[in-house]
Amino acid sequence: MGAHRSPSFFYNAEVKTWDVIIIGGGIIGLSLSLALRRRGASVLIVERGEPGREASSAAGGMLVNCSLETAAPLRSLATASARMYPAFAQELEFESGMHVDLRDHGTIIFPTREHIPDWKGFAHAKSLPVPPADIEPALADTNCPAFYLEERSVDPRALSAAAWKAAKRRGIDFSSGDEVTAVTVIDDRTTGVTTTKTAFHAAKVVNCAGAWSGQIPPHAFPTRPVKGQMLCLLTPAHARLKHVIRSAEAYLIPRSDGRLLVGATVEEAGFDKRTDLETILRLHRAALALIPKLRDAKILENWAGLRPGTPDALPILGASSTPGYYVATGHFRDGILLAPITADVMAAVVEGRTSEYDLAPFSPARFL
């Protein structure tokens, strides 16, 4: 491992230092900064763009905690994080004065024909005893089997904005529009980070840079961008939904203000965040098939986000082989869901405490 030499001013007593530097100001980095600050640490977040404006703001916000859809090693963390969400959201709302639109009306699922037996045998899914349109009037009349799950959803943009505001109120420092080019290592120990603008000093650094995590020396963590395209509709009153709707073709996530998110693709397209008209139209058609009354809905916007994927589709959580350097990335489609528990377990790791959860399946060492 090559050492990345620190500028000499790191050792000037007048230069400000922090206990922890977090690379990346998405919901994972923001949540971790709050957890560390709560325990008395001084924290600096260094963000290549604006906090909360990459994968966090592009996400749908479904808090999917379902063992049929969650990898076995991740289930205990997913369940714990889902249970933490009401208190997590309430705390952010109290500290920021903002509303994050945490909804708990549940999800109606239309599984593919081959997966219907799995859902029928799943204890946490309830078969709808009446046609889905009796429960959600805007739905198209259908005889397809549907199931109900007790799941929540949240507005990721509002959540990220609230976390950012709460972090600033707690005295967490930010350097935005500042890309980290390397974690600085001297005598095999972390001493801070170097950026395109300057350098910052801390004895501990946590890489929460999402899809960009693997591009920061000295460790090439195997993260990659996984593109997801979505669109947002403004629904008329007669077409508004109470529940999240999920089918094989699309998912629909209602917001309390009348917006409806329709998503999402899973594409290996590198760092390309352009949207494709045909893809957006396909998602729109899928939404209309589920909710015909959406033909009166206005398309507000469409976008693409870059989820941080890993080779085994599991997050990377824990200490790297460099003392003082940690990583919390690779959450793929579960970054919003896993934010509270990631903050909890990674704060323990950074502070040298033992987490109550087994983090071995998520260790950075599994890729060596």
C-alpha positions as YAML, in Angstrom:
chain: A
units: angstrom
residues:
- id: 1
  name: MET
  ca: [0.00, 0.00, 0.00]
- id: 2
  name: GLY
  ca: [1.44, 3.35, -1.00]
- id: 3
  name: ALA
  ca: [1.42, 6.13, 1.58]
- id: 4
  name: HIS
  ca: [-0.31, 9.37, 0.64]
- id: 5
  name: ARG
  ca: [1.82, 12.08, 2.19]
- id: 6
  name: SER
  ca: [0.16, 14.78, 4.19]
- id: 7
  name: PRO
  ca: [0.85, 18.46, 3.53]
- id: 8
  name: SER
  ca: [3.17, 19.94, 6.13]
- id: 9
  name: PHE
  ca: [0.49, 22.26, 7.51]
- id: 10
  name: PHE
  ca: [-1.28, 19.23, 9.04]
- id: 11
  name: TYR
  ca: [1.22, 19.62, 11.85]
- id: 12
  name: ASN
  ca: [0.68, 23.33, 12.40]
- id: 13
  name: ALA
  ca: [-0.94, 23.61, 15.82]
- id: 14
  name: GLU
  ca: [-3.21, 26.39, 14.58]
- id: 15
  name: VAL
  ca: [-4.79, 24.28, 11.84]
- id: 16
  name: LYS
  ca: [-8.21, 22.92, 12.76]
- id: 17
  name: THR
  ca: [-8.56, 19.19, 13.14]
- id: 18
  name: TRP
  ca: [-11.57, 16.95, 13.66]
- id: 19
  name: ASP
  ca: [-12.14, 13.67, 15.46]
- id: 20
  name: VAL
  ca: [-13.73, 12.15, 12.37]
- id: 21
  name: ILE
  ca: [-13.92, 13.11, 8.69]
- id: 22
  name: ILE
  ca: [-16.76, 11.59, 6.69]
- id: 23
  name: ILE
  ca: [-16.37, 11.40, 2.92]
- id: 24
  name: GLY
  ca: [-19.79, 11.80, 1.34]
- id: 25
  name: GLY
  ca: [-22.83, 13.79, 2.42]
- id: 26
  name: GLY
  ca: [-25.61, 11.43, 1.42]
- id: 27
  name: ILE
  ca: [-28.08, 10.04, 3.94]
- id: 28
  name: ILE
  ca: [-25.54, 7.45, 5.15]
- id: 29
  name: GLY
  ca: [-22.84, 10.04, 5.84]
- id: 30
  name: LEU
  ca: [-25.30, 12.52, 7.33]
- id: 31
  name: SER
  ca: [-26.87, 9.94, 9.64]
- id: 32
  name: LEU
  ca: [-23.47, 8.72, 10.81]
- id: 33
  name: SER
  ca: [-22.29, 12.28, 11.44]
- id: 34
  name: LEU
  ca: [-25.30, 12.86, 13.70]
- id: 35
  name: ALA
  ca: [-24.69, 9.64, 15.61]
- id: 36
  name: LEU
  ca: [-21.02, 10.52, 16.19]
- id: 37
  name: ARG
  ca: [-21.80, 14.11, 17.10]
- id: 38
  name: ARG
  ca: [-24.40, 12.93, 19.60]
- id: 39
  name: ARG
  ca: [-21.60, 11.12, 21.41]
- id: 40
  name: GLY
  ca: [-19.37, 14.19, 21.48]
- id: 41
  name: ALA
  ca: [-17.15, 13.79, 18.40]
- id: 42
  name: SER
  ca: [-16.21, 16.73, 16.20]
- id: 43
  name: VAL
  ca: [-17.12, 15.85, 12.61]
- id: 44
  name: LEU
  ca: [-16.37, 17.23, 9.14]
- id: 45
  name: ILE
  ca: [-18.30, 16.03, 6.08]
- id: 46
  name: VAL
  ca: [-16.50, 16.46, 2.75]
- id: 47
  name: GLU
  ca: [-18.91, 16.19, -0.18]
- id: 48
  name: ARG
  ca: [-18.04, 16.27, -3.88]
- id: 49
  name: GLY
  ca: [-21.30, 18.06, -4.71]
- id: 50
  name: GLU
  ca: [-24.12, 19.14, -2.42]
- id: 51
  name: PRO
  ca: [-25.13, 17.01, 0.58]
- id: 52
  name: GLY
  ca: [-28.03, 14.68, -0.12]
- id: 53
  name: ARG
  ca: [-28.20, 15.42, -3.84]
- id: 54
  name: GLU
  ca: [-26.93, 12.16, -5.36]
- id: 55
  name: ALA
  ca: [-28.40, 8.68, -4.73]
- id: 56
  name: SER
  ca: [-30.20, 9.84, -1.58]
- id: 57
  name: SER
  ca: [-32.37, 12.40, -3.35]
- id: 58
  name: ALA
  ca: [-32.93, 10.13, -6.36]
- id: 59
  name: ALA
  ca: [-34.29, 7.21, -4.30]
- id: 60
  name: GLY
  ca: [-37.94, 6.23, -4.07]
- id: 61
  name: GLY
  ca: [-38.07, 5.90, -0.30]
- id: 62
  name: MET
  ca: [-39.78, 2.51, 0.12]
- id: 63
  name: LEU
  ca: [-38.64, 1.02, 3.43]
- id: 64
  name: VAL
  ca: [-38.75, -2.56, 2.18]
- id: 65
  name: ASN
  ca: [-38.26, -4.95, 5.08]
- id: 66
  name: CYS
  ca: [-39.34, -8.27, 3.63]
- id: 67
  name: SER
  ca: [-37.40, -11.53, 3.97]
- id: 68
  name: LEU
  ca: [-38.64, -12.65, 0.54]
- id: 69
  name: GLU
  ca: [-36.84, -9.69, -1.02]
- id: 70
  name: THR
  ca: [-33.91, -9.14, 1.37]
- id: 71
  name: ALA
  ca: [-30.70, -11.17, 1.28]
- id: 72
  name: ALA
  ca: [-30.37, -13.40, 4.34]
- id: 73
  name: PRO
  ca: [-27.24, -11.71, 5.78]
- id: 74
  name: LEU
  ca: [-28.98, -8.34, 5.62]
- id: 75
  name: ARG
  ca: [-32.29, -9.26, 7.25]
- id: 76
  name: SER
  ca: [-31.40, -8.53, 10.87]
- id: 77
  name: LEU
  ca: [-30.05, -5.08, 9.97]
- id: 78
  name: ALA
  ca: [-33.03, -4.32, 7.71]
- id: 79
  name: THR
  ca: [-35.55, -5.31, 10.38]
- id: 80
  name: ALA
  ca: [-33.76, -3.33, 13.08]
- id: 81
  name: SER
  ca: [-33.51, -0.26, 10.86]
- id: 82
  name: ALA
  ca: [-37.19, -0.41, 9.89]
- id: 83
  name: ARG
  ca: [-38.11, -0.48, 13.58]
- id: 84
  name: MET
  ca: [-35.86, 2.51, 14.26]
- id: 85
  name: TYR
  ca: [-37.45, 4.66, 11.57]
- id: 86
  name: PRO
  ca: [-40.31, 6.34, 13.48]
- id: 87
  name: ALA
  ca: [-37.91, 7.61, 16.16]
- id: 88
  name: PHE
  ca: [-35.26, 8.43, 13.56]
- id: 89
  name: ALA
  ca: [-37.70, 10.49, 11.48]
- id: 90
  name: GLN
  ca: [-39.18, 12.18, 14.54]
- id: 91
  name: GLU
  ca: [-35.75, 13.23, 15.76]
- id: 92
  name: LEU
  ca: [-34.81, 14.72, 12.39]
- id: 93
  name: GLU
  ca: [-38.12, 16.55, 12.14]
- id: 94
  name: PHE
  ca: [-37.73, 17.98, 15.65]
- id: 95
  name: GLU
  ca: [-34.17, 19.16, 15.10]
- id: 96
  name: SER
  ca: [-34.68, 20.52, 11.59]
- id: 97
  name: GLY
  ca: [-38.23, 21.82, 11.81]
- id: 98
  name: MET
  ca: [-38.94, 20.01, 8.52]
- id: 99
  name: HIS
  ca: [-41.45, 17.30, 7.56]
- id: 100
  name: VAL
  ca: [-39.99, 14.09, 6.10]
- id: 101
  name: ASP
  ca: [-43.35, 12.53, 5.13]
- id: 102
  name: LEU
  ca: [-42.95, 9.16, 6.84]
- id: 103
  name: ARG
  ca: [-46.05, 7.19, 5.82]
- id: 104
  name: ASP
  ca: [-47.24, 3.89, 7.28]
- id: 105
  name: HIS
  ca: [-50.20, 2.94, 5.11]
- id: 106
  name: GLY
  ca: [-48.51, -0.22, 3.85]
- id: 107
  name: THR
  ca: [-47.89, -1.73, 0.44]
- id: 108
  name: ILE
  ca: [-50.10, -3.62, -2.02]
- id: 109
  name: ILE
  ca: [-48.05, -6.10, -4.06]
- id: 110
  name: PHE
  ca: [-48.97, -7.76, -7.34]
- id: 111
  name: PRO
  ca: [-46.39, -10.56, -7.67]
- id: 112
  name: THR
  ca: [-45.54, -12.33, -10.90]
- id: 113
  name: ARG
  ca: [-47.42, -15.58, -11.45]
- id: 114
  name: GLU
  ca: [-44.41, -17.73, -10.62]
- id: 115
  name: HIS
  ca: [-43.90, -15.94, -7.28]
- id: 116
  name: ILE
  ca: [-47.51, -16.15, -6.09]
- id: 117
  name: PRO
  ca: [-46.88, -19.42, -4.14]
- id: 118
  name: ASP
  ca: [-44.00, -17.75, -2.29]
- id: 119
  name: TRP
  ca: [-46.18, -14.86, -1.21]
- id: 120
  name: LYS
  ca: [-49.02, -17.18, -0.19]
- id: 121
  name: GLY
  ca: [-46.60, -19.01, 2.10]
- id: 122
  name: PHE
  ca: [-45.08, -15.84, 3.53]
- id: 123
  name: ALA
  ca: [-46.32, -15.23, 7.06]
- id: 124
  name: HIS
  ca: [-45.96, -11.45, 6.96]
- id: 125
  name: ALA
  ca: [-47.98, -10.98, 3.75]
- id: 126
  name: LYS
  ca: [-51.76, -10.92, 3.91]
- id: 127
  name: SER
  ca: [-53.81, -12.04, 0.92]
- id: 128
  name: LEU
  ca: [-56.34, -9.37, 0.11]
- id: 129
  name: PRO
  ca: [-59.81, -10.79, 0.87]
- id: 130
  name: VAL
  ca: [-61.48, -8.41, -1.58]
- id: 131
  name: PRO
  ca: [-60.53, -7.00, -4.99]
- id: 132
  name: PRO
  ca: [-57.63, -4.53, -4.65]
- id: 133
  name: ALA
  ca: [-59.81, -1.73, -6.07]
- id: 134
  name: ASP
  ca: [-62.09, -2.07, -3.04]
- id: 135
  name: ILE
  ca: [-59.15, -1.03, -0.84]
- id: 136
  name: GLU
  ca: [-57.46, 1.40, -3.24]
- id: 137
  name: PRO
  ca: [-60.27, 2.82, -5.47]
- id: 138
  name: ALA
  ca: [-57.95, 4.30, -8.09]
- id: 139
  name: LEU
  ca: [-56.53, 0.86, -8.96]
- id: 140
  name: ALA
  ca: [-57.64, -0.81, -12.16]
- id: 141
  name: ASP
  ca: [-60.12, -3.64, -11.75]
- id: 142
  name: THR
  ca: [-58.17, -6.89, -11.81]
- id: 143
  name: ASN
  ca: [-58.49, -10.49, -10.74]
- id: 144
  name: CYS
  ca: [-54.75, -10.82, -10.21]
- id: 145
  name: PRO
  ca: [-53.82, -12.03, -6.71]
- id: 146
  name: ALA
  ca: [-52.58, -9.19, -4.50]
- id: 147
  name: PHE
  ca: [-50.96, -9.12, -1.07]
- id: 148
  name: TYR
  ca: [-50.60, -6.54, 1.65]
- id: 149
  name: LEU
  ca: [-47.41, -5.78, 3.60]
- id: 150
  name: GLU
  ca: [-47.03, -3.51, 6.61]
- id: 151
  name: GLU
  ca: [-44.28, -1.29, 5.21]
- id: 152
  name: ARG
  ca: [-43.48, 2.39, 5.52]
- id: 153
  name: SER
  ca: [-42.24, 4.90, 2.99]
- id: 154
  name: VAL
  ca: [-40.46, 8.23, 3.37]
- id: 155
  name: ASP
  ca: [-39.57, 11.17, 1.13]
- id: 156
  name: PRO
  ca: [-35.78, 10.80, 0.66]
- id: 157
  name: ARG
  ca: [-35.29, 14.38, -0.50]
- id: 158
  name: ALA
  ca: [-37.04, 15.75, 2.57]
- id: 159
  name: LEU
  ca: [-35.23, 13.25, 4.79]
- id: 160
  name: SER
  ca: [-31.82, 14.23, 3.42]
- id: 161
  name: ALA
  ca: [-32.60, 17.94, 3.69]
- id: 162
  name: ALA
  ca: [-33.74, 17.50, 7.28]
- id: 163
  name: ALA
  ca: [-30.60, 15.50, 8.15]
- id: 164
  name: TRP
  ca: [-28.42, 18.21, 6.57]
- id: 165
  name: LYS
  ca: [-30.16, 20.96, 8.52]
- id: 166
  name: ALA
  ca: [-29.98, 18.95, 11.76]
- id: 167
  name: ALA
  ca: [-26.27, 18.33, 11.20]
- id: 168
  name: LYS
  ca: [-25.56, 22.01, 10.70]
- id: 169
  name: ARG
  ca: [-27.51, 22.88, 13.84]
- id: 170
  name: ARG
  ca: [-25.47, 20.37, 15.81]
- id: 171
  name: GLY
  ca: [-22.22, 22.00, 14.75]
- id: 172
  name: ILE
  ca: [-21.10, 19.47, 12.17]
- id: 173
  name: ASP
  ca: [-18.81, 21.10, 9.62]
- id: 174
  name: PHE
  ca: [-19.15, 20.79, 5.84]
- id: 175
  name: SER
  ca: [-16.93, 21.25, 2.84]
- id: 176
  name: SER
  ca: [-19.24, 21.02, -0.18]
- id: 177
  name: GLY
  ca: [-18.22, 20.95, -3.84]
- id: 178
  name: ASP
  ca: [-14.93, 19.45, -2.69]
- id: 179
  name: GLU
  ca: [-13.93, 16.05, -4.09]
- id: 180
  name: VAL
  ca: [-11.69, 13.83, -1.97]
- id: 181
  name: THR
  ca: [-8.78, 12.57, -4.05]
- id: 182
  name: ALA
  ca: [-7.14, 10.37, -1.39]
- id: 183
  name: VAL
  ca: [-7.21, 9.37, 2.22]
- id: 184
  name: THR
  ca: [-3.94, 10.62, 3.66]
- id: 185
  name: VAL
  ca: [-1.80, 7.98, 5.34]
- id: 186
  name: ILE
  ca: [1.45, 8.55, 7.24]
- id: 187
  name: ASP
  ca: [3.41, 5.68, 8.81]
- id: 188
  name: ASP
  ca: [0.53, 3.35, 7.96]
- id: 189
  name: ARG
  ca: [-2.01, 5.39, 9.91]
- id: 190
  name: THR
  ca: [-4.81, 7.63, 8.69]
- id: 191
  name: THR
  ca: [-4.17, 11.35, 9.16]
- id: 192
  name: GLY
  ca: [-6.96, 12.91, 7.10]
- id: 193
  name: VAL
  ca: [-7.90, 13.49, 3.48]
- id: 194
  name: THR
  ca: [-6.64, 15.47, 0.52]
- id: 195
  name: THR
  ca: [-9.14, 17.07, -1.84]
- id: 196
  name: THR
  ca: [-9.19, 18.96, -5.11]
- id: 197
  name: LYS
  ca: [-9.13, 22.20, -3.09]
- id: 198
  name: THR
  ca: [-7.13, 21.58, 0.08]
- id: 199
  name: ALA
  ca: [-6.48, 19.02, 2.82]
- id: 200
  name: PHE
  ca: [-8.13, 18.22, 6.15]
- id: 201
  name: HIS
  ca: [-6.81, 16.44, 9.20]
- id: 202
  name: ALA
  ca: [-8.41, 13.79, 11.42]
- id: 203
  name: ALA
  ca: [-7.23, 10.58, 13.02]
- id: 204
  name: LYS
  ca: [-10.32, 8.77, 11.72]
- id: 205
  name: VAL
  ca: [-11.91, 8.84, 8.27]
- id: 206
  name: VAL
  ca: [-15.09, 7.09, 7.11]
- id: 207
  name: ASN
  ca: [-15.72, 6.55, 3.39]
- id: 208
  name: CYS
  ca: [-19.45, 7.03, 2.75]
- id: 209
  name: ALA
  ca: [-19.01, 8.14, -0.85]
- id: 210
  name: GLY
  ca: [-21.53, 5.73, -2.38]
- id: 211
  name: ALA
  ca: [-20.89, 4.82, -6.00]
- id: 212
  name: TRP
  ca: [-17.67, 6.86, -5.89]
- id: 213
  name: SER
  ca: [-16.25, 5.03, -2.83]
- id: 214
  name: GLY
  ca: [-13.92, 2.81, -4.83]
- id: 215
  name: GLN
  ca: [-12.20, 5.73, -6.57]
- id: 216
  name: ILE
  ca: [-10.49, 7.06, -3.45]
- id: 217
  name: PRO
  ca: [-6.99, 5.71, -2.68]
- id: 218
  name: PRO
  ca: [-5.49, 3.88, -0.92]
- id: 219
  name: HIS
  ca: [-8.22, 1.20, -1.15]
- id: 220
  name: ALA
  ca: [-10.20, 0.39, -4.30]
- id: 221
  name: PHE
  ca: [-13.41, -0.84, -2.72]
- id: 222
  name: PRO
  ca: [-15.43, -2.69, -5.40]
- id: 223
  name: THR
  ca: [-18.37, -0.32, -5.62]
- id: 224
  name: ARG
  ca: [-19.98, 0.59, -8.92]
- id: 225
  name: PRO
  ca: [-22.84, 2.84, -10.02]
- id: 226
  name: VAL
  ca: [-26.15, 1.11, -10.79]
- id: 227
  name: LYS
  ca: [-28.44, 3.50, -12.63]
- id: 228
  name: GLY
  ca: [-32.11, 3.89, -11.81]
- id: 229
  name: GLN
  ca: [-34.54, 6.05, -13.81]
- id: 230
  name: MET
  ca: [-37.76, 7.41, -12.29]
- id: 231
  name: LEU
  ca: [-40.47, 9.95, -12.92]
- id: 232
  name: CYS
  ca: [-42.77, 12.00, -10.73]
- id: 233
  name: LEU
  ca: [-46.43, 12.79, -11.39]
- id: 234
  name: LEU
  ca: [-48.75, 15.33, -9.81]
- id: 235
  name: THR
  ca: [-51.90, 13.31, -9.29]
- id: 236
  name: PRO
  ca: [-55.41, 14.75, -9.43]
- id: 237
  name: ALA
  ca: [-57.53, 14.17, -6.32]
- id: 238
  name: HIS
  ca: [-59.53, 11.32, -7.87]
- id: 239
  name: ALA
  ca: [-56.37, 9.36, -8.74]
- id: 240
  name: ARG
  ca: [-54.46, 9.70, -5.46]
- id: 241
  name: LEU
  ca: [-53.20, 6.63, -3.65]
- id: 242
  name: LYS
  ca: [-53.01, 5.77, 0.02]
- id: 243
  name: HIS
  ca: [-50.78, 2.70, -0.33]
- id: 244
  name: VAL
  ca: [-47.51, 2.03, -2.10]
- id: 245
  name: ILE
  ca: [-48.21, -0.20, -5.10]
- id: 246
  name: ARG
  ca: [-45.66, -2.68, -6.39]
- id: 247
  name: SER
  ca: [-45.80, -4.85, -9.49]
- id: 248
  name: ALA
  ca: [-43.22, -6.48, -11.73]
- id: 249
  name: GLU
  ca: [-43.42, -3.54, -14.16]
- id: 250
  name: ALA
  ca: [-43.26, -0.59, -11.78]
- id: 251
  name: TYR
  ca: [-43.72, 0.65, -8.26]
- id: 252
  name: LEU
  ca: [-45.81, 3.66, -7.29]
- id: 253
  name: ILE
  ca: [-44.98, 5.66, -4.16]
- id: 254
  name: PRO
  ca: [-47.48, 8.32, -3.09]
- id: 255
  name: ARG
  ca: [-46.45, 11.46, -1.24]
- id: 256
  name: SER
  ca: [-48.77, 13.30, 1.11]
- id: 257
  name: ASP
  ca: [-48.71, 16.43, -1.09]
- id: 258
  name: GLY
  ca: [-50.17, 14.64, -4.13]
- id: 259
  name: ARG
  ca: [-46.95, 13.74, -5.89]
- id: 260
  name: LEU
  ca: [-46.52, 10.15, -7.06]
- id: 261
  name: LEU
  ca: [-43.15, 8.58, -7.81]
- id: 262
  name: VAL
  ca: [-42.95, 5.90, -10.48]
- id: 263
  name: GLY
  ca: [-39.87, 3.71, -10.74]
- id: 264
  name: ALA
  ca: [-37.49, 2.32, -11.36]
- id: 265
  name: THR
  ca: [-34.94, 0.76, -13.68]
- id: 266
  name: VAL
  ca: [-31.80, -1.16, -12.73]
- id: 267
  name: GLU
  ca: [-29.11, -0.44, -15.34]
- id: 268
  name: GLU
  ca: [-25.39, -1.02, -15.63]
- id: 269
  name: ALA
  ca: [-24.52, 2.25, -17.36]
- id: 270
  name: GLY
  ca: [-21.48, 3.54, -15.52]
- id: 271
  name: PHE
  ca: [-21.74, 7.11, -14.27]
- id: 272
  name: ASP
  ca: [-24.25, 8.11, -16.94]
- id: 273
  name: LYS
  ca: [-27.18, 9.91, -15.26]
- id: 274
  name: ARG
  ca: [-29.05, 10.82, -18.43]
- id: 275
  name: THR
  ca: [-32.67, 9.75, -18.73]
- id: 276
  name: ASP
  ca: [-34.02, 7.95, -21.76]
- id: 277
  name: LEU
  ca: [-37.38, 9.01, -23.20]
- id: 278
  name: GLU
  ca: [-38.51, 5.49, -24.10]
- id: 279
  name: THR
  ca: [-37.67, 4.23, -20.61]
- id: 280
  name: ILE
  ca: [-39.59, 7.06, -18.96]
- id: 281
  name: LEU
  ca: [-42.56, 6.44, -21.28]
- id: 282
  name: ARG
  ca: [-42.46, 2.71, -20.44]
- id: 283
  name: LEU
  ca: [-42.63, 3.50, -16.73]
- id: 284
  name: HIS
  ca: [-45.46, 5.93, -17.40]
- id: 285
  name: ARG
  ca: [-47.39, 3.27, -19.31]
- id: 286
  name: ALA
  ca: [-46.88, 0.80, -16.48]
- id: 287
  name: ALA
  ca: [-48.27, 3.34, -14.03]
- id: 288
  name: LEU
  ca: [-51.32, 3.93, -16.26]
- id: 289
  name: ALA
  ca: [-51.95, 0.19, -16.46]
- id: 290
  name: LEU
  ca: [-52.15, 0.06, -12.68]
- id: 291
  name: ILE
  ca: [-53.98, 3.38, -12.21]
- id: 292
  name: PRO
  ca: [-55.90, 4.34, -15.37]
- id: 293
  name: LYS
  ca: [-56.97, 7.66, -13.83]
- id: 294
  name: LEU
  ca: [-53.36, 8.80, -13.98]
- id: 295
  name: ARG
  ca: [-53.98, 9.80, -17.60]
- id: 296
  name: ASP
  ca: [-55.05, 13.11, -16.05]
- id: 297
  name: ALA
  ca: [-51.83, 13.43, -14.04]
- id: 298
  name: LYS
  ca: [-49.15, 15.94, -14.94]
- id: 299
  name: ILE
  ca: [-45.55, 14.75, -15.30]
- id: 300
  name: LEU
  ca: [-43.52, 16.99, -13.00]
- id: 301
  name: GLU
  ca: [-40.02, 15.66, -13.61]
- id: 302
  name: ASN
  ca: [-37.89, 12.62, -14.38]
- id: 303
  name: TRP
  ca: [-34.37, 11.76, -13.29]
- id: 304
  name: ALA
  ca: [-31.74, 9.07, -12.91]
- id: 305
  name: GLY
  ca: [-29.74, 8.24, -9.81]
- id: 306
  name: LEU
  ca: [-26.66, 6.10, -9.24]
- id: 307
  name: ARG
  ca: [-27.03, 3.47, -6.54]
- id: 308
  name: PRO
  ca: [-23.80, 2.09, -5.04]
- id: 309
  name: GLY
  ca: [-23.62, -1.59, -6.01]
- id: 310
  name: THR
  ca: [-21.15, -4.27, -4.89]
- id: 311
  name: PRO
  ca: [-20.22, -7.68, -6.37]
- id: 312
  name: ASP
  ca: [-22.33, -9.60, -3.83]
- id: 313
  name: ALA
  ca: [-25.09, -6.97, -3.50]
- id: 314
  name: LEU
  ca: [-24.29, -6.43, 0.19]
- id: 315
  name: PRO
  ca: [-23.04, -3.24, 1.87]
- id: 316
  name: ILE
  ca: [-19.42, -2.75, 2.87]
- id: 317
  name: LEU
  ca: [-19.32, -1.86, 6.56]
- id: 318
  name: GLY
  ca: [-16.37, -1.80, 8.91]
- id: 319
  name: ALA
  ca: [-12.70, -1.00, 9.35]
- id: 320
  name: SER
  ca: [-10.30, -1.16, 6.44]
- id: 321
  name: SER
  ca: [-6.82, -2.62, 6.72]
- id: 322
  name: THR
  ca: [-5.47, 0.90, 7.32]
- id: 323
  name: PRO
  ca: [-5.77, 1.92, 10.98]
- id: 324
  name: GLY
  ca: [-8.20, 4.80, 11.37]
- id: 325
  name: TYR
  ca: [-9.85, 4.30, 7.98]
- id: 326
  name: TYR
  ca: [-13.42, 2.92, 7.84]
- id: 327
  name: VAL
  ca: [-16.01, 2.37, 5.15]
- id: 328
  name: ALA
  ca: [-19.82, 2.44, 5.02]
- id: 329
  name: THR
  ca: [-20.98, 2.12, 1.43]
- id: 330
  name: GLY
  ca: [-22.52, -0.23, -1.14]
- id: 331
  name: HIS
  ca: [-26.10, -0.08, 0.17]
- id: 332
  name: PHE
  ca: [-27.49, -0.46, -3.38]
- id: 333
  name: ARG
  ca: [-31.29, -0.04, -3.19]
- id: 334
  name: ASP
  ca: [-31.45, -0.01, 0.62]
- id: 335
  name: GLY
  ca: [-29.55, 3.14, 1.55]
- id: 336
  name: ILE
  ca: [-32.60, 5.02, 2.80]
- id: 337
  name: LEU
  ca: [-33.89, 2.02, 4.77]
- id: 338
  name: LEU
  ca: [-30.50, 1.20, 6.30]
- id: 339
  name: ALA
  ca: [-29.47, 4.74, 7.27]
- id: 340
  name: PRO
  ca: [-30.46, 4.54, 10.97]
- id: 341
  name: ILE
  ca: [-28.87, 1.15, 11.63]
- id: 342
  name: THR
  ca: [-25.77, 1.96, 9.60]
- id: 343
  name: ALA
  ca: [-25.26, 5.08, 11.70]
- id: 344
  name: ASP
  ca: [-25.67, 3.02, 14.87]
- id: 345
  name: VAL
  ca: [-23.31, 0.17, 13.99]
- id: 346
  name: MET
  ca: [-20.67, 2.32, 12.31]
- id: 347
  name: ALA
  ca: [-20.56, 4.76, 15.22]
- id: 348
  name: ALA
  ca: [-19.77, 1.75, 17.39]
- id: 349
  name: VAL
  ca: [-17.05, 0.55, 15.01]
- id: 350
  name: VAL
  ca: [-15.43, 3.99, 14.75]
- id: 351
  name: GLU
  ca: [-15.45, 4.38, 18.52]
- id: 352
  name: GLY
  ca: [-14.02, 0.90, 19.10]
- id: 353
  name: ARG
  ca: [-17.18, -0.46, 20.70]
- id: 354
  name: THR
  ca: [-18.61, -3.90, 19.91]
- id: 355
  name: SER
  ca: [-21.72, -3.84, 17.77]
- id: 356
  name: GLU
  ca: [-24.59, -6.11, 18.77]
- id: 357
  name: TYR
  ca: [-24.90, -7.15, 15.12]
- id: 358
  name: ASP
  ca: [-22.65, -9.51, 13.21]
- id: 359
  name: LEU
  ca: [-20.90, -7.33, 10.64]
- id: 360
  name: ALA
  ca: [-18.64, -10.09, 9.30]
- id: 361
  name: PRO
  ca: [-20.74, -10.58, 6.11]
- id: 362
  name: PHE
  ca: [-20.18, -6.88, 5.30]
- id: 363
  name: SER
  ca: [-16.46, -6.66, 6.09]
- id: 364
  name: PRO
  ca: [-14.25, -4.89, 3.53]
- id: 365
  name: ALA
  ca: [-11.84, -7.81, 3.92]
- id: 366
  name: ARG
  ca: [-14.19, -10.17, 2.07]
- id: 367
  name: PHE
  ca: [-13.02, -8.71, -1.25]
- id: 368
  name: LEU
  ca: [-9.30, -9.14, -0.62]
...
